[in-house]
Structures are given as structure tokens and as C-alpha cells.
């Protein structure tokens, strides 16, 4: 399943190990999500930072990224911080 096919309410695992619940049905490079990290907050997350989603049985399944999302990740990785 690609990140564009994930629907509102799906629990996802982010690249940094935090979990989030998707809050929109949009497609593209960013998704709106409630992130459960040091604090619980809602905001945009990059689609390429979503690595897995929780199935109805409670198992984690890996997601696939589109070519545009892979290109966005490459551009973000190239930025100096």
C-alpha cells in the first residue's frame, strides 16, 4: 500500500519511531496527523517519513512511497542543517 492510499484515522509509524494518527485523506508529499511524541500535537508530516501502518489486526505493514515522495526526501536530505 502506498502512503496515498492511507485513509483518515489510520495509525502510522514515523521514521523517527513515533506513532501518529492520520487526520486527512489527502495525497501528496504532506499529510495532516496527530503525532504522539514527547507531546501530542497535530500538524503536517512528510509522507516519506511514514514507514508503516497498523492493520485492523494490529500488525504493522510497510508502506511504499511514490516517485515524487522519494524525490522530495532526496531534496530534504540534501539541505544543510
C-alpha positions as protocol buffer text, in pm:
chain_id: "A"
residue {
  index: 1
  type: UNK
  ca { x: 0 y: 0 z: 0 }
}
residue {
  index: 2
  type: UNK
  ca { x: 127 y: 346 z: -83 }
}
residue {
  index: 3
  type: UNK
  ca { x: 106 y: 644 z: 151 }
}
residue {
  index: 4
  type: UNK
  ca { x: -152 y: 798 z: -85 }
}
residue {
  index: 5
  type: UNK
  ca { x: -389 y: 507 z: -15 }
}
residue {
  index: 6
  type: UNK
  ca { x: -384 y: 555 z: 363 }
}
residue {
  index: 7
  type: UNK
  ca { x: -713 y: 693 z: 495 }
}
residue {
  index: 8
  type: UNK
  ca { x: -812 y: 920 z: 783 }
}
residue {
  index: 9
  type: UNK
  ca { x: -789 y: 750 z: 1122 }
}
residue {
  index: 10
  type: UNK
  ca { x: -512 y: 505 z: 1029 }
}
residue {
  index: 11
  type: UNK
  ca { x: -233 y: 467 z: 1286 }
}
residue {
  index: 12
  type: UNK
  ca { x: 111 y: 505 z: 1129 }
}
residue {
  index: 13
  type: UNK
  ca { x: 470 y: 467 z: 1241 }
}
residue {
  index: 14
  type: UNK
  ca { x: 706 y: 753 z: 1156 }
}
residue {
  index: 15
  type: UNK
  ca { x: 1071 y: 726 z: 1059 }
}
residue {
  index: 16
  type: UNK
  ca { x: 1183 y: 863 z: 1399 }
}
residue {
  index: 17
  type: UNK
  ca { x: 993 y: 589 z: 1587 }
}
residue {
  index: 18
  type: UNK
  ca { x: 694 y: 798 z: 1695 }
}
residue {
  index: 19
  type: UNK
  ca { x: 338 y: 698 z: 1614 }
}
residue {
  index: 20
  type: UNK
  ca { x: 72 y: 918 z: 1458 }
}
residue {
  index: 21
  type: UNK
  ca { x: -292 y: 904 z: 1352 }
}
residue {
  index: 22
  type: UNK
  ca { x: -373 y: 1046 z: 1009 }
}
residue {
  index: 23
  type: UNK
  ca { x: -628 y: 1327 z: 1014 }
}
residue {
  index: 24
  type: UNK
  ca { x: -693 y: 1368 z: 640 }
}
residue {
  index: 25
  type: UNK
  ca { x: -746 y: 1171 z: 319 }
}
residue {
  index: 26
  type: UNK
  ca { x: -517 y: 1383 z: 103 }
}
residue {
  index: 27
  type: UNK
  ca { x: -249 y: 1263 z: -133 }
}
residue {
  index: 28
  type: UNK
  ca { x: 93 y: 1408 z: -195 }
}
residue {
  index: 29
  type: UNK
  ca { x: 409 y: 1496 z: -6 }
}
residue {
  index: 30
  type: UNK
  ca { x: 250 y: 1604 z: 322 }
}
residue {
  index: 31
  type: UNK
  ca { x: -27 y: 1461 z: 543 }
}
residue {
  index: 32
  type: UNK
  ca { x: -205 y: 1607 z: 844 }
}
residue {
  index: 33
  type: UNK
  ca { x: -159 y: 1390 z: 1153 }
}
residue {
  index: 34
  type: UNK
  ca { x: -183 y: 1383 z: 1530 }
}
residue {
  index: 35
  type: UNK
  ca { x: 168 y: 1287 z: 1640 }
}
residue {
  index: 36
  type: UNK
  ca { x: 233 y: 1111 z: 1971 }
}
residue {
  index: 37
  type: UNK
  ca { x: 590 y: 1203 z: 2061 }
}
residue {
  index: 38
  type: UNK
  ca { x: 728 y: 1396 z: 2356 }
}
residue {
  index: 39
  type: UNK
  ca { x: 396 y: 1581 z: 2339 }
}
residue {
  index: 40
  type: UNK
  ca { x: 77 y: 1509 z: 2149 }
}
residue {
  index: 41
  type: UNK
  ca { x: 27 y: 1764 z: 1874 }
}
residue {
  index: 42
  type: UNK
  ca { x: -135 y: 1793 z: 1533 }
}
residue {
  index: 43
  type: UNK
  ca { x: 47 y: 1912 z: 1225 }
}
residue {
  index: 44
  type: UNK
  ca { x: 183 y: 1825 z: 885 }
}
residue {
  index: 45
  type: UNK
  ca { x: 421 y: 1536 z: 837 }
}
residue {
  index: 46
  type: UNK
  ca { x: 610 y: 1445 z: 523 }
}
residue {
  index: 47
  type: UNK
  ca { x: 470 y: 1135 z: 354 }
}
residue {
  index: 48
  type: UNK
  ca { x: 822 y: 998 z: 312 }
}
residue {
  index: 49
  type: UNK
  ca { x: 853 y: 993 z: 694 }
}
residue {
  index: 50
  type: UNK
  ca { x: 569 y: 738 z: 718 }
}
residue {
  index: 51
  type: UNK
  ca { x: 726 y: 391 z: 719 }
}
residue {
  index: 52
  type: UNK
  ca { x: 446 y: 158 z: 837 }
}
residue {
  index: 53
  type: UNK
  ca { x: 74 y: 149 z: 908 }
}
residue {
  index: 54
  type: UNK
  ca { x: -127 y: -57 z: 1155 }
}
residue {
  index: 55
  type: UNK
  ca { x: -368 y: -314 z: 1008 }
}
residue {
  index: 56
  type: UNK
  ca { x: -707 y: -398 z: 1154 }
}
residue {
  index: 57
  type: UNK
  ca { x: -544 y: -695 z: 1330 }
}
residue {
  index: 58
  type: UNK
  ca { x: -287 y: -470 z: 1499 }
}
residue {
  index: 59
  type: UNK
  ca { x: 8 y: -574 z: 1283 }
}
residue {
  index: 60
  type: UNK
  ca { x: 246 y: -324 z: 1123 }
}
residue {
  index: 61
  type: UNK
  ca { x: 276 y: -330 z: 742 }
}
residue {
  index: 62
  type: UNK
  ca { x: 539 y: -136 z: 549 }
}
residue {
  index: 63
  type: UNK
  ca { x: 427 y: 135 z: 306 }
}
residue {
  index: 64
  type: UNK
  ca { x: 555 y: 217 z: -40 }
}
residue {
  index: 65
  type: UNK
  ca { x: 641 y: 570 z: -147 }
}
residue {
  index: 66
  type: UNK
  ca { x: 571 y: 728 z: -481 }
}
residue {
  index: 67
  type: UNK
  ca { x: 849 y: 858 z: -704 }
}
residue {
  index: 68
  type: UNK
  ca { x: 753 y: 1218 z: -615 }
}
residue {
  index: 69
  type: UNK
  ca { x: 781 y: 1138 z: -242 }
}
residue {
  index: 70
  type: UNK
  ca { x: 1121 y: 974 z: -293 }
}
residue {
  index: 71
  type: UNK
  ca { x: 1238 y: 1282 z: -483 }
}
residue {
  index: 72
  type: UNK
  ca { x: 1111 y: 1508 z: -202 }
}
residue {
  index: 73
  type: UNK
  ca { x: 1308 y: 1301 z: 51 }
}
residue {
  index: 74
  type: UNK
  ca { x: 1625 y: 1333 z: -159 }
}
residue {
  index: 75
  type: UNK
  ca { x: 1581 y: 1710 z: -173 }
}
residue {
  index: 76
  type: UNK
  ca { x: 1525 y: 1729 z: 205 }
}
residue {
  index: 77
  type: UNK
  ca { x: 1829 y: 1511 z: 273 }
}
residue {
  index: 78
  type: UNK
  ca { x: 2042 y: 1740 z: 56 }
}
residue {
  index: 79
  type: UNK
  ca { x: 1958 y: 2050 z: 261 }
}
residue {
  index: 80
  type: UNK
  ca { x: 2224 y: 2152 z: 512 }
}
residue {
  index: 81
  type: UNK
  ca { x: 2105 y: 2197 z: 870 }
}
